[in-house]
């Protein structure tokens, strides 16, 4: 497996050389997503207040991923607000049902109004020891049951400093998508060193990495890769959203801390919506 990954990297790096910022003057024909990952935050009252305050845009797809206990109330609040907002889970189990205490199945997520689910977030990989094989099983189950997986990949600071970014991303993508022919998923590139640290990859660096990811996806899925949305997910906020929205291979953002405040999240949505309108 290591040799095949190294071979991938040698070929893919050559391909990504042509993906410079100046040369990528292509029209984006992919859905733009602004996705909120609340992680372990918010009460029932705070959830109600959030959906009262938030505005939605017809120009970008807005998705909110609350903690599991808040999913059904969030579904009801969205219905009451009559706003165009999607709902997603933060995690899911690979089995349809069974003796898995504390877990949540795809059918349970769908039953409370979910259309999306985050899979393989770096915090799950770290705290729950999720590996690429488990991520793959979850992605397959989500796709089989009609949910759209938001597949997270990314490197740590140590891996970045030792120039292993391409190797890590290739390994994670090949593992997560093993045996999958569908392109009905979203990729979220979340450099682990930028999550919750206040640091973020520059728009240019993020663009280069997204271009590399798309090249890997093309090796796996061929032309289908052109339609897969790749989101940036490392300390995205109102201040840097405009820079990311201008990049041709950045199709939106997976937002953590900045999504907890409705006004801040609205600000990010509006930046990307304006970008869509100007194209």
Secondary structure as UniProt FT lines:
FT   HELIX           2..17
FT   TURN            21..23
FT   STRAND          33..37
FT   HELIX           44..53
FT   STRAND          61..65
FT   HELIX           68..70
FT   HELIX           71..81
FT   STRAND          86..89
FT   TURN            101..102
FT   HELIX           106..111
FT   TURN            112..113
FT   STRAND          116..119
FT   HELIX           122..127
FT   HELIX           132..144
FT   TURN            145..146
FT   STRAND          148..153
FT   HELIX           157..161
FT   TURN            162..163
FT   HELIX           165..176
FT   TURN            177..179
FT   STRAND          186..189
FT   HELIX           192..194
FT   TURN            195..196
FT   HELIX           203..221
FT   HELIX           222..227
FT   STRAND          230..232
FT   HELIX           238..245
FT   TURN            248..249
FT   STRAND          252..255
FT   HELIX           257..259
FT   HELIX           262..278
//
